[in-house]
Amino acid sequence: MFTLLKKAEIFAPEYIGTQDILTVFGKIALISADIQAPPVPETEVIDCSGMLAVPGFIDQHVHITGGGGEQGPGSIIGPLSSDDLVITGVTTVVGTLGDDGVGKSMQGLLMKARSLETDGLTAFIYTGNYGIPPVTITGRVLTDIALIDKVIGTGEIAISDYRSSYPTRDELVKLSHEAMTGGMLGKKAGVVHLHVGDGKDGLSPLTDLLETTDFPVSMFVPTHLNRNKALFEQAVKYHENGGNIDLTAGESTDAGLCVPDCLRRLMGTAKGLENVTVSSDGNGSGAGQSQTETGKVRALFDDFRSSVRDHGLPVAQVLKTVTENVARVLKLYPAKGKLAAGSDADILLLDKESLEPVMLFSSGRKLLSDGKPVKKQSQPA
């Protein structure tokens, strides 16, 4: 229950130098120089010399029950394991159905999120799928968000994609009302997480909605905005006007832009990386990959590492796009996305030279050691 991490070089995500971190009952109790081990027999003291301590990553777009299915039953992708997330430094994940609301269900998504939590992760879900009306658990987006603890918003609702239902403005208005009101009643983020495809309209369905209504721009999270150059240019303008933008890690198509290049471009704008997030689209198809290729959760970490090591971008700024910025969008901050006294003990330790994961704590529970998942304890019968 007590863990003392000694001599870690800390990015919280801002750089605060080499200090010690004391965690107690799943929370960070103290960050300071030369903390003495408390006189508790169960205290684990770990020498973190040569390591960077950063907040656990938050991946806000993962197909935890699997995606695919667009080429028939043989193309359905299976569920993720907790180890798939742990080895990439993720401590908080948000699950989404994607297109398939037939072979997969909201009930199954909810149960998978609860399963991941038994393995030590923090897990949330979006209610809905590509189409409108979206699939739900209770029959309404509003009541799903307000009443079900794991439901943090609605998504991924598709726009500008031949697989979408081409929602009208009025349909998007009603959906946004359900999400916003559900969020207020349930004290949740109530976000509308929008899959933006390669279609001709790009971000227009969202910008038209915002121009003609009074919904706060902060409640919308359009994703896959680096899937082609024209869409990214729209995203830059949308970001300059105060919108959140989410980039998809591992972008591999000829038409798309890789995350490091996008981050560099955005850093040169007036708002920098404010309101910019990155997610993996892990275990899904399309959205930066061909529809026969499976998105990798690992891509989130790989793009972080590449941005810093290969492209020379500042560690603290890049970190924010997978930690603090995401936590703020989802209204999980400062419990998540931050290394500070009172925050959850979600701590990723990286080798300082290679920037590879060495150790991971999620709410104080060690899930990764020496770069390998910690063996799960068997549950009592």
C-alpha positions in Angstrom: 0.0 0.0 0.0 3.0 2.3 0.5 5.5 2.8 -2.3 8.5 5.1 -2.3 10.1 5.9 -5.7 13.5 7.4 -5.2 15.5 9.7 -7.4 13.2 9.8 -10.4 13.5 12.6 -13.0 10.0 13.9 -13.1 7.8 15.3 -15.9 4.5 16.0 -14.2 4.0 16.6 -17.2 5.9 19.9 -16.7 9.6 19.3 -15.7 10.1 19.4 -11.9 13.6 17.8 -11.7 14.8 14.8 -9.8 12.7 14.0 -6.7 11.1 11.2 -4.8 7.4 10.2 -5.0 5.5 8.6 -2.1 2.3 6.8 -2.9 -0.2 5.7 -0.2 -3.4 3.7 -0.8 -3.4 4.4 -4.6 -2.8 8.2 -4.3 0.3 10.3 -4.5 0.9 11.5 -1.0 4.1 13.6 -1.5 6.6 14.6 -4.1 9.8 16.1 -2.6 13.5 15.7 -2.4 14.9 12.9 -0.1 11.7 11.5 1.3 12.3 9.1 4.1 10.6 5.8 4.0 7.6 5.7 6.5 7.9 3.2 9.3 5.5 0.8 7.7 6.7 -2.8 7.1 4.9 -3.1 3.8 6.6 -0.1 2.2 8.3 -0.8 -1.1 11.3 1.4 -1.8 12.4 1.5 -5.5 15.6 3.2 -6.8 14.5 5.0 -9.9 17.9 6.5 -10.8 18.2 6.7 -14.6 14.5 6.7 -15.1 11.9 9.4 -16.1 8.6 9.4 -14.1 5.6 10.6 -16.1 1.9 10.4 -15.7 0.3 7.2 -17.0 -1.1 7.7 -20.5 -4.8 8.2 -21.2 -6.0 6.7 -24.4 -9.5 8.1 -25.1 -10.3 6.0 -28.2 -9.8 2.2 -28.0 -12.0 -0.6 -29.4 -11.6 -2.6 -26.2 -14.1 -5.3 -27.4 -12.6 -5.3 -30.9 -13.5 -3.5 -34.1 -13.7 -4.3 -37.7 -16.5 -6.3 -39.4 -16.7 -4.0 -42.5 -15.7 -6.9 -44.7 -18.0 -9.4 -43.1 -17.8 -11.8 -40.1 -14.2 -12.9 -41.0 -12.9 -9.4 -40.5 -14.2 -9.0 -36.9 -11.3 -8.1 -34.5 -11.2 -9.6 -31.1 -11.0 -7.9 -27.7 -7.9 -6.4 -26.1 -6.3 -7.7 -23.0 -5.2 -5.5 -20.1 -1.6 -6.4 -20.9 -2.0 -4.9 -24.4 -2.6 -1.5 -22.6 -0.1 -2.0 -19.8 2.9 -2.6 -21.9 2.3 0.7 -23.7 2.1 2.8 -20.5 -1.7 3.3 -20.6 -3.4 3.5 -17.2 -6.8 5.1 -18.3 -8.7 4.0 -21.3 -12.0 4.9 -22.9 -13.7 2.2 -24.9 -15.8 2.7 -28.1 -17.9 0.4 -30.3 -17.2 2.1 -33.6 -19.3 1.1 -36.6 -20.6 -2.3 -35.4 -23.6 -2.1 -33.2 -24.8 -5.5 -34.3 -22.1 -8.0 -33.5 -21.0 -6.0 -30.5 -23.2 -4.4 -27.9 -23.0 -1.6 -25.3 -23.6 -4.2 -22.6 -20.5 -6.1 -23.8 -18.5 -2.8 -23.9 -19.5 -2.0 -20.4 -18.6 -5.4 -19.1 -15.2 -5.3 -20.8 -14.5 -1.9 -19.1 -15.3 -3.5 -15.8 -13.0 -6.4 -16.6 -10.1 -4.1 -17.3 -10.7 -2.4 -14.0 -10.4 -5.7 -12.1 -6.9 -5.9 -13.7 -6.0 -2.6 -12.2 -6.7 -0.1 -15.0 -9.2 2.8 -15.0 -11.7 2.3 -17.8 -14.6 4.4 -19.2 -16.8 4.0 -22.3 -18.8 6.1 -24.8 -22.4 5.2 -25.4 -23.3 4.8 -29.1 -21.7 3.9 -32.4 -21.3 5.4 -35.9 -25.0 5.9 -36.6 -27.8 8.0 -35.3 -29.9 7.0 -33.4 -26.9 5.5 -31.5 -27.1 2.1 -29.7 -27.4 2.6 -26.0 -28.0 0.6 -22.8 -31.0 2.4 -21.2 -32.6 3.6 -24.5 -31.2 7.1 -24.3 -27.8 8.7 -24.4 -28.9 11.1 -21.6 -29.7 8.3 -19.1 -26.7 6.2 -20.1 -24.4 9.1 -19.2 -26.3 10.3 -16.2 -26.9 6.8 -14.6 -24.1 4.5 -15.6 -20.8 5.2 -13.9 -18.5 4.1 -16.7 -20.3 6.1 -19.5 -18.5 9.4 -19.9 -20.0 10.6 -23.2 -21.3 9.5 -26.5 -19.3 8.3 -29.5 -17.9 7.6 -31.8 -20.6 9.2 -33.9 -19.5 9.3 -37.6 -19.6 12.3 -39.8 -18.3 12.8 -43.3 -17.9 9.1 -43.9 -19.7 6.8 -46.3 -20.2 4.5 -43.2 -22.0 7.2 -41.3 -25.7 7.9 -41.2 -25.1 11.4 -42.5 -26.8 13.0 -39.5 -28.7 16.2 -40.1 -28.1 19.3 -38.1 -31.2 18.7 -36.0 -30.1 15.1 -35.3 -26.7 16.4 -34.1 -28.5 19.1 -32.0 -30.6 16.5 -30.2 -27.6 14.2 -29.6 -25.6 17.1 -28.2 -28.4 18.0 -25.9 -28.6 14.4 -24.6 -24.8 14.3 -24.0 -24.6 17.7 -22.4 -27.6 17.2 -20.1 -26.5 13.7 -19.2 -23.1 15.1 -18.3 -24.6 17.7 -16.1 -26.9 15.3 -14.2 -24.2 12.7 -13.8 -21.3 15.1 -13.2 -19.5 13.7 -16.2 -17.7 15.3 -19.2 -20.7 14.6 -21.4 -18.5 14.8 -24.5 -19.6 14.1 -28.1 -16.7 12.1 -29.6 -16.9 12.4 -33.4 -15.4 10.1 -35.9 -14.5 12.3 -38.9 -14.0 10.4 -42.1 -12.6 11.1 -45.6 -15.9 12.5 -46.9 -16.3 15.8 -48.7 -17.8 17.7 -45.8 -14.9 17.3 -43.4 -15.5 19.2 -40.2 -18.4 21.2 -41.7 -21.2 19.3 -39.9 -19.6 20.2 -36.6 -18.6 23.8 -37.4 -22.1 24.5 -38.8 -23.6 23.1 -35.6 -21.5 25.4 -33.5 -22.2 28.4 -35.6 -26.0 28.0 -35.2 -26.3 26.8 -31.6 -25.0 27.8 -28.1 -23.4 24.4 -27.2 -19.9 24.9 -25.7 -17.1 24.0 -28.1 -15.4 22.2 -25.3 -17.9 19.3 -25.3 -17.0 18.1 -28.8 -14.0 15.9 -29.5 -13.5 15.3 -33.3 -10.9 12.6 -34.0 -8.9 11.2 -36.9 -8.1 14.7 -37.9 -4.7 13.8 -39.4 -6.2 11.2 -41.8 -5.7 13.6 -44.8 -4.0 16.9 -45.4 -7.2 18.8 -46.3 -8.9 17.7 -43.1 -5.9 18.6 -41.0 -5.9 22.1 -42.4 -9.5 22.4 -41.3 -8.5 21.1 -37.9 -5.8 23.7 -37.5 -8.4 26.5 -38.1 -10.9 24.8 -35.8 -8.2 24.6 -33.1 -7.4 28.3 -33.5 -11.1 29.0 -32.8 -10.9 27.2 -29.5 -11.9 23.6 -30.5 -10.5 20.3 -29.2 -8.7 18.3 -31.8 -7.7 14.6 -31.5 -5.0 13.0 -33.7 -4.8 9.3 -34.5 -1.5 7.7 -33.6 0.2 5.4 -36.1 -1.2 7.2 -39.2 0.2 5.1 -42.1 -1.7 6.0 -45.2 -0.1 8.0 -48.0 -2.8 10.7 -47.7 -2.3 11.2 -43.9 0.0 13.1 -41.7 2.0 11.4 -38.9 1.5 12.7 -35.3 5.0 14.2 -34.8 4.6 16.3 -38.0 1.2 17.5 -36.9 2.4 18.4 -33.4 5.3 20.4 -34.8 3.0 22.3 -37.1 0.6 23.0 -34.2 3.4 24.1 -31.9 4.0 27.0 -34.4 0.4 28.3 -34.0 -0.8 30.9 -31.4 -2.5 28.2 -29.2 0.3 25.7 -29.5 -0.7 22.3 -28.2 -3.5 23.6 -26.0 -6.6 21.4 -26.5 -4.6 18.9 -28.7 -4.8 15.2 -27.8 -3.6 12.0 -29.4 -5.4 8.6 -29.2 -4.6 5.2 -30.7 -7.8 3.9 -32.3 -6.4 0.7 -30.9 -8.0 -2.6 -32.1 -10.0 -0.8 -34.7 -10.0 -0.7 -38.5 -9.8 2.3 -40.8 -9.3 5.8 -39.3 -5.8 6.1 -40.6 -5.3 2.4 -41.4 -6.7 0.5 -44.3 -9.9 -1.2 -43.3 -8.1 -4.6 -43.3 -5.4 -3.4 -40.9 -5.8 -3.4 -37.2 -5.0 -0.3 -35.3 -2.4 -0.8 -32.6 -2.6 0.6 -29.0 1.2 0.6 -29.1 1.1 3.4 -31.7 0.2 5.9 -29.0 3.5 5.3 -27.2 5.5 4.9 -30.3 4.4 8.3 -31.6 5.2 9.9 -28.2 8.6 8.4 -28.3 9.3 9.3 -31.9 8.1 12.9 -31.4 10.7 13.3 -28.6 13.6 11.1 -29.8 13.4 11.4 -33.6 11.8 14.8 -34.1 13.3 16.6 -31.1 10.0 17.9 -29.7 9.9 18.9 -26.0 9.0 16.1 -23.7 6.7 18.1 -21.5 4.6 19.5 -24.4 4.2 16.1 -26.1 3.3 14.4 -22.8 0.4 16.8 -22.3 -1.3 15.4 -25.5 -1.5 12.0 -23.9 -2.0 12.9 -20.3 -3.1 16.3 -19.0 -4.9 17.6 -22.1 -6.9 14.4 -22.3 -7.7 14.5 -18.6 -9.0 18.1 -18.9 -11.2 17.3 -21.9 -12.7 14.3 -20.1 -13.0 16.2 -16.8 -10.7 13.7 -15.0 -8.1 16.3 -14.1 -6.3 16.6 -11.7 -6.9 13.1 -10.4 -5.7 11.8 -13.8 -3.0 13.2 -16.2 -0.9 14.8 -13.4 1.8 13.8 -11.0 1.0 15.8 -7.9 0.1 15.3 -4.3 -3.6 14.1 -4.2 -3.6 12.8 -7.8 -4.1 9.1 -8.5 -0.8 7.2 -8.4 -0.8 6.5 -12.2 2.9 6.6 -12.8 4.9 5.4 -15.8 8.6 5.0 -15.4 10.7 5.2 -18.6 14.4 4.3 -19.2 16.0 7.7 -19.6 18.1 6.7 -22.6 15.8 4.5 -24.6 12.5 6.0 -23.4 11.1 2.5 -23.2 8.6 1.6 -20.4 10.2 0.0 -17.4 7.6 0.1 -14.7 3.9 1.2 -14.5 1.7 1.9 -11.5 -2.1 2.4 -11.9 -3.8 3.8 -8.8 -0.7 2.6 -6.9 -0.9 -1.0 -8.2 2.2 -2.2 -10.0 1.2 -3.5 -13.4 4.5 -3.5 -15.2 8.0 -4.4 -13.9 11.2 -4.6 -15.9 9.2 -3.9 -19.0 6.9 -6.9 -18.5 3.3 -7.2 -17.2 3.1 -8.3 -13.6 1.5 -11.7 -13.3 -2.1 -11.3 -12.2 -3.1 -12.7 -8.9 -5.8 -15.5 -9.2 -9.2 -14.5 -7.9 -10.6 -16.6 -5.0 -13.3 -19.1 -6.0 
